[in-house]
């Protein structure tokens, strides 16, 4: 091709487009495979787009697609000439090197379409980058959103046979048997909860719900302390409400068992300083990676989560909390935004094959009583999308009350692949920390 034309003519392969259409006319049974790969707009030629659209209509009506039925369908729709005429359609079967290679031809068409989309996206981004009225972070967000949408669009559906499923399951069972590990997932450090769940499992979305100031963040950080500091399992934490300095204070108070009030005020004894230094040394080596961006956009959160898994080897992610994640359209009704977030987080857990733990507030009518699934705030989709839903419940501490250990409870309200039940735990207000009850260690 002439070098001057290379940058002007979008990537395409008319021969492969014709081969796909011709092969379908010779082997209509392959239509089920092709429609999972291609849509009409993936074809470069307009007349080939029109032909494939007609084929999809025949397929939808369970009609057999051959040259005669296709010409008739296009004639009825008044699109025969737009499709190149009867002679062009009849010639398609003559252009097929081998109908057995239809998947190869279809993927070639998809490849060229993807390249055209990338060129279009890059051209739009180039033009937008010259517009100084647009913020650079908005441009980056738009770029990632468009690329991600293109990747999702090109995803194909895989069908697994019973043999495939059983082979994989036996392989997993053998791995678990040989490892002699009590838990198959990431252990939380709460003995009875781990007995119920076998640890937080890969690809699962876990929701921790409670009323404000009951201790959702404290529970999450207590679990993170066990995962990252004790077990040395790489852990990611998105704190959308609290800055990393406050997180550090809580982590030190929990690990050193020095009251937060003393750390905050600086009124420390020599022994307190020693315990804090020792705790800081243990945390210094812990594989915990924190992001404290407030009102973080969903697409940004997904992008950073992917980087955490790829670059830091993160095995579990915590998000504090769902209500502070921003969607692309803040004008949508709240329930639609929450639904979009919960579905996206579940999809992300599956994509990254790690557990994602998201904190969530419950409705005001749960105040003073044990919360339930109907009280998850924002949308019923959270309950539907989550694999595990647990609630934290305890009595509020009033001013002047004792700050000693307090009874608390984790209510395991939903577990897609296991039993539900209540887990009694202890809350230590001075350290903002939850622990096993003494008889459950």
ZAMARGU-4260 file (C-alpha; in steps of 0.2 Angstrom, whole numbers, plus 5000, padded with zeros to 4 digits):
<rodrens>
0) 5000/5000/5000 | 5006/5018/4996 | 5014/5025/5012 | 5004/5041/5009 | 4988/5031/5010
5) 4992/5020/5025 | 4988/5033/5038 | 4971/5038/5029 | 4963/5021/5025 | 4957/5013/5041
10) 4963/4995/5044 | 4951/4982/5036 | 4950/4966/5026 | 4936/4965/5014 | 4941/4947/5009
15) 4939/4941/5027 | 4922/4950/5028 | 4916/4941/5012 | 4923/4925/5018 | 4913/4926/5034
20) 4897/4929/5025 | 4900/4916/5012 | 4905/4903/5024 | 4889/4906/5034 | 4878/4904/5018
25) 4887/4887/5016 | 4886/4882/5034 | 4872/4891/5043 | 4875/4881/5059 | 4891/4891/5062
30) 4880/4907/5065 | 4879/4903/5084 | 4898/4904/5085 | 4899/4920/5074 | 4886/4930/5083
35) 4896/4928/5099 | 4911/4936/5090 | 4904/4949/5078 | 4891/4962/5077 | 4886/4971/5061
40) 4895/4987/5065 | 4911/4976/5066 | 4911/4975/5047 | 4920/4989/5037 | 4910/4988/5021
45) 4893/4996/5023 | 4885/4983/5011 | 4893/4969/5022 | 4885/4977/5037 | 4868/4977/5029
50) 4870/4958/5024 | 4875/4953/5042 | 4861/4962/5050 | 4849/4953/5038 | 4857/4936/5043
55) 4855/4941/5062 | 4836/4944/5058 | 4835/4927/5050 | 4844/4919/5064 | 4833/4927/5077
60) 4818/4920/5068 | 4825/4903/5068 | 4825/4903/5049 | 4838/4894/5038 | 4850/4906/5030
65) 4855/4903/5012 | 4857/4914/4997 | 4838/4913/4992 | 4831/4917/5010 | 4844/4931/5012
70) 4840/4939/4996 | 4822/4938/5000 | 4824/4945/5018 | 4834/4960/5010 | 4821/4962/4997
75) 4807/4963/5010 | 4816/4976/5020 | 4820/4986/5004 | 4839/4985/5007 | 4844/4973/4993
80) 4852/4987/4982 | 4861/4994/4998 | 4868/4976/5001 | 4876/4976/4984 | 4862/4967/4974
85) 4858/4949/4971 | 4873/4946/4961 | 4885/4951/4975 | 4876/4940/4987 | 4877/4925/4976
90) 4895/4928/4973 | 4900/4927/4992 | 4900/4908/4992 | 4913/4909/4978 | 4925/4919/4989
95) 4927/4906/5004 | 4944/4898/5004 | 4937/4885/5017 | 4921/4886/5027 | 4930/4877/5041
100) 4940/4892/5045 | 4926/4903/5048 | 4931/4907/5066 | 4948/4913/5059 | 4940/4924/5047
105) 4928/4931/5060 | 4942/4935/5072 | 4951/4944/5058 | 4936/4955/5055 | 4936/4958/5074
110) 4954/4962/5074 | 4953/4976/5061 | 4937/4983/5069 | 4946/4984/5085 | 4961/4993/5077
115) 4948/5006/5069 | 4941/5009/5086 | 4958/5012/5094 | 4962/5024/5080 | 4946/5033/5083
120) 4948/5034/5102 | 4966/5040/5100 | 4960/5053/5087 | 4947/5059/5099 | 4959/5060/5114
125) 4972/5069/5103 | 4959/5082/5099 | 4953/5084/5117 | 4971/5085/5123 | 4973/5101/5113
130) 4958/5108/5122 | 4965/5117/5137 | 4948/5120/5145 | 4948/5101/5149 | 4957/5095/5164
135) 4970/5082/5161 | 4963/5070/5174 | 4947/5071/5165 | 4955/5066/5149 | 4964/5052/5158
140) 4948/5046/5165 | 4939/5047/5148 | 4953/5037/5140 | 4953/5023/5152 | 4934/5022/5151
145) 4934/5021/5132 | 4948/5008/5132 | 4939/4998/5145 | 4922/4999/5136 | 4931/4993/5120
150) 4939/4978/5130 | 4922/4973/5137 | 4914/4974/5120 | 4926/4962/5113 | 4924/4949/5127
155) 4919/4932/5121 | 4908/4920/5130 | 4917/4903/5135 | 4906/4888/5137 | 4913/4875/5150
160) 4909/4857/5148 | 4906/4846/5164 | 4923/4838/5160 | 4931/4855/5161 | 4922/4860/5177
165) 4926/4843/5186 | 4945/4844/5180 | 4947/4861/5188 | 4938/4857/5204 | 4948/4841/5207
170) 4964/4851/5204 | 4958/4864/5217 | 4954/4850/5229 | 4971/4842/5227 | 4980/4859/5230
175) 4970/4861/5246 | 4973/4844/5252 | 4992/4845/5249 | 4993/4862/5257 | 4985/4856/5273
180) 4979/4873/5275 | 4963/4875/5286 | 4956/4888/5276 | 4954/4889/5257 | 4952/4908/5256
185) 4961/4923/5265 | 4959/4921/5284 | 4951/4935/5293 | 4958/4931/5310 | 4941/4929/5318
190) 4940/4910/5322 | 4921/4907/5320 | 4919/4918/5305 | 4933/4909/5296 | 4925/4892/5301
195) 4909/4898/5292 | 4918/4905/5277 | 4934/4896/5276 | 4941/4913/5274 | 4936/4926/5261
200) 4936/4917/5244 | 4943/4923/5228 | 4931/4931/5216 | 4919/4935/5229 | 4911/4952/5234
205) 4909/4953/5253 | 4899/4967/5261 | 4901/4973/5279 | 4886/4983/5284 | 4882/4993/5300
210) 4876/5010/5306 | 4888/5025/5307 | 4900/5025/5321 | 4897/5006/5326 | 4914/5001/5320
215) 4914/4996/5301 | 4931/5004/5298 | 4938/4997/5315 | 4932/4979/5310 | 4940/4981/5293
220) 4956/4987/5300 | 4956/4973/5313 | 4954/4960/5299 | 4968/4969/5288 | 4979/4969/5304
225) 4978/4950/5304 | 4980/4948/5285 | 4994/4960/5281 | 5003/4962/5298 | 5001/4945/5305
230) 5000/4933/5289 | 5010/4945/5278 | 4997/4943/5264 | 4997/4958/5252 | 4982/4968/5255
235) 4974/4984/5247 | 4964/4997/5256 | 4954/5011/5248 | 4949/5023/5262 | 4937/5036/5254
240) 4933/5043/5271 | 4948/5044/5281 | 4966/5051/5277 | 4980/5039/5278 | 4987/5048/5294
245) 4972/5043/5303 | 4973/5025/5297 | 4991/5024/5303 | 4986/5030/5320 | 4972/5016/5321
250) 4984/5003/5315 | 4997/5008/5327 | 4985/5008/5342 | 4978/4991/5337 | 4995/4983/5335
255) 5004/4991/5350 | 4988/4991/5361 | 4991/5009/5366 | 4975/5019/5368 | 4972/5030/5353
260) 4968/5045/5364 | 4986/5044/5371 | 4994/5043/5354 | 4983/5058/5348 | 4988/5068/5363
265) 5006/5063/5364 | 5004/5059/5383 | 5014/5043/5382 | 5024/5033/5394 | 5041/5026/5390
270) 5033/5009/5389 | 5020/5016/5377 | 5033/5023/5366 | 5043/5006/5365 | 5027/4997/5361
275) 5023/5009/5347 | 5040/5008/5340 | 5039/4989/5340 | 5022/4990/5332 | 5028/5002/5319
280) 5042/4990/5315 | 5030/4976/5311 | 5019/4987/5301 | 5034/4994/5291 | 5037/4976/5284
285) 5018/4973/5281 | 5012/4972/5263 | 4998/4985/5265 | 4994/4997/5251 | 4982/5011/5254
290) 4973/5024/5244 | 4964/5039/5253 | 4957/5048/5238 | 4940/5055/5244 | 4925/5053/5232
295) 4935/5042/5221 | 4927/5038/5204 | 4922/5020/5201 | 4933/5019/5185 | 4948/5026/5194
300) 4946/5014/5208 | 4945/4999/5196 | 4961/5005/5187 | 4970/5007/5203 | 4964/4990/5209
305) 4971/4982/5194 | 4988/4990/5196 | 4988/4984/5215 | 4986/4966/5209 | 4998/4967/5195
310) 5012/4978/5203 | 5010/4974/5222 | 5003/4956/5221 | 4988/4961/5231 | 4977/4946/5236
315) 4962/4955/5244 | 4955/4973/5243 | 4945/4983/5256 | 4934/4998/5251 | 4928/5010/5264
320) 4915/5013/5259 | 4902/5010/5244 | 4892/5026/5248 | 4908/5037/5244 | 4912/5030/5227
325) 4907/5042/5213 | 4900/5036/5197 | 4902/5045/5180 | 4884/5052/5180 | 4880/5059/5198
330) 4863/5065/5192 | 4857/5047/5191 | 4845/5041/5204 | 4855/5035/5220 | 4848/5017/5218
335) 4855/5017/5200 | 4872/5023/5205 | 4873/5010/5219 | 4867/4997/5208 | 4881/5001/5195
340) 4894/5001/5209 | 4889/4985/5216 | 4889/4976/5199 | 4905/4984/5194 | 4914/4978/5211
345) 4907/4960/5208 | 4914/4960/5191 | 4930/4967/5197 | 4932/4953/5210 | 4929/4940/5196
350) 4941/4949/5184 | 4955/4950/5197 | 4951/4933/5205 | 4953/4940/5223 | 4940/4944/5237
355) 4934/4962/5237 | 4927/4968/5254 | 4916/4983/5253 | 4909/4993/5268 | 4891/4999/5267
360) 4880/5009/5279 | 4862/5002/5283 | 4846/5012/5284 | 4842/5023/5299 | 4828/5011/5305
365) 4841/4999/5310 | 4847/5010/5324 | 4848/5001/5341 | 4843/4984/5333 | 4851/4970/5324
370) 4851/4975/5305 | 4845/4964/5291 | 4847/4962/5272 | 4832/4974/5268 | 4841/4988/5277
375) 4856/4989/5266 | 4857/5007/5261 | 4855/5013/5242 | 4849/4998/5232 | 4843/4980/5233
380) 4857/4976/5220 | 4870/4975/5234 | 4861/4961/5242 | 4859/4952/5225 | 4877/4955/5219
385) 4886/4951/5235 | 4892/4933/5238 | 4893/4937/5257 | 4884/4950/5267 | 4888/4952/5286
390) 4882/4965/5298 | 4891/4972/5313 | 4881/4975/5329 | 4884/4982/5346 | 4877/4994/5358
395) 4883/5012/5357 | 4895/5019/5370 | 4888/5034/5378 | 4898/5048/5386 | 4904/5044/5403
400) 4902/5025/5400 | 4916/5013/5404 | 4928/5011/5390 | 4932/4992/5394 | 4929/4978/5382
405) 4912/4977/5375 | 4902/4963/5368 | 4899/4964/5349 | 4892/4953/5335 | 4895/4949/5317
410) 4879/4943/5309 | 4882/4933/5294 | 4866/4936/5285 | 4870/4929/5267 | 4883/4917/5261
415) 4880/4911/5243 | 4891/4895/5246 | 4889/4892/5265 | 4879/4893/5281 | 4874/4909/5290
420) 4875/4912/5308 | 4880/4924/5322 | 4898/4927/5328 | 4901/4934/5345 | 4917/4945/5346
425) 4924/4959/5357 | 4926/4977/5354 | 4940/4987/5363 | 4935/5005/5362 | 4952/5012/5368
430) 4961/5004/5353 | 4946/5005/5341 | 4949/4986/5338 | 4939/4970/5337 | 4945/4953/5343
435) 4939/4935/5346 | 4931/4932/5362 | 4942/4923/5374 | 4934/4906/5372 | 4935/4907/5353
440) 4953/4910/5350
</rodrens>
